[in-house]
Amino acid sequence: MALQSRSPQRPDDLVVEVEEAAAGAVAAAVERARAAGRRWAAASALERSAALVAAADALAGAADEVTDLAVREVGKPLTEAAAETGRGVGILRYYAQQALDPDGEIYPGPSPAALLLSRRRPRGVAGLVTPWNFPVAIPLWKAAPALAFGNAVTLKPSPEATAVALRLAELLGPALPEDLLQVLPGGAETGTAMLEAVDCISFTGSVAVGHQVAVAATERGIPIQAEMGGLNAAIVLPDADPERVAGVVAGAAMGYAGQKCTATSRAIVVGDPRPFTEALVAAVEGLAVGDPAEEATVVGPVITEPARRRVVEAAEEAAAGGGRLLTGGAAGDGAGWFVAPTVVDGLGPDARLAQEEVFGPIAVVLAVADEDEAVRVANGVRYGLVGSVFTRDLDRALGLAARLDTGLIRVNAPTSGVDYLAPFGGEKDSSFGPREQGKAARDFYTSTRTITILPAEA
């Protein structure tokens, strides 16, 4: 069956059309990857490192092209897309160096002449399932450590990001052994077939699908890592500068049309919410909305028409439930999937908009009486990815940070933004399995062997 990927800002622009990988093609691709992976695992760490450096150079040399393709295919604003491509280069170079890290540890043995040690070895074929919203960074922050530590990789990208994934494979392929990195275009059936054949699987996507993948991987007995949704809160304390914080929250909530798992969905304001709310509305209305190919654009389209409809329906439901639409709430004019950035207040923390991820440019302001209530509201959702705290008081910031049920905590910083050299992941329904990125990635893409060596003659 043919798979089509279209530009969200110009739906009549067919970016790529390819055949979906059927179950038989997936199985054959995994076997080719497994054969290539055995040779790759036997290569020296220096060889693997050099290959990743060459891959980074290839991506850097095509940075403008890849950036423009990401803008076209997923509607990411140009400035963000360029930064993401640059991050992809950095990720490859970072893991090129990690390939040279010590691959085990030595422990006290049963005698001074004996050795007791552990060593890491690759899993085999790593299956990667990636979303459309970070079409460069997420495939690479999974593939780069998998390759660095000796694995082969099969990548099933989101159908909406097929063109970028195929171009990445073309760029990286010459630096790697044949068949070591393969892209398997397709939807759920392709992903299921890959899951049934690989040796470990790393998934980023929705909570519902992530849970299904985790169950299936567990039944197979293979390692699973799943990064899923977020409903991230920014807690604003009374001593914070409302205008400065509003500018940060506006960008974190509405940038790239709110299509990030780390986007700010809830602003929890301690005390009088009016100064912050007024500043937030002004900041949101000041964001440049339009063609993502324009350098000034901050808010482009959402990815599909159903995604736009979900944002509009969420705004309508909030208004019908007693909330106030302070700005936005309507679909944009024209052919693309644009929707006005939306801010809502007047809802309680149990309202659906304050409980469920919409994945679009919409945020709710929630007023609370004190810090204890702020923590209860922030933690009172099934997600636990990122929390942020805005205050001039370091003691209060540290106290709140210690009480938030999130995997990432940012003080006086937006919820959005990821450092690829540090562990990334959440709590509750936001994540399952070990952390991604940084040195934590090795724990997922390798297993440990404990080796005892005794003298031949005691």
Buried (B, 14 or more C-beta within 10 A) or exposed (E): EEBEBBBBBBBEBEBBEBEBBBBEBBBEBBEBBBBBBEEBBEEEBEEBBBBBBBBBBBBBEBBEEBBBBBBBBBBBBBBBBBBBBBBBBBBBBBBBEBBEEEBBEEEEBEEEEEBBBEBBBBBBBBBBBBBBBBBBBBBBBBBBBBBBBBBBBBBBBBBBBBBBBBBBBEBBBEBBBEBBBBBBBBBEBBBBBBBBBBBBBBBBBBBEBBBBBBEBBEEBEBBBBBBBBBBBBBBBBBEBBBBEBBBBBBBBBBBBBBBBBBBBBBBBBBBEBEBBBBBBBBBBBEBEBBBBBBEEBBBBBBBBBEBBBBBBEBBEBBBEBEBEBBBBBBBBEEEBBBBBBBBBBBBEBEBEBBBBBBBBBBBBBBBBEEBEBBBEBBBEBEBBBBBBBBBEBEEBBEBBBEBBBBBBBBBBBBBBEBEBEEBBBBBBBBBBBBBBBBBBBBBBBBBEEEEEEEEEEE
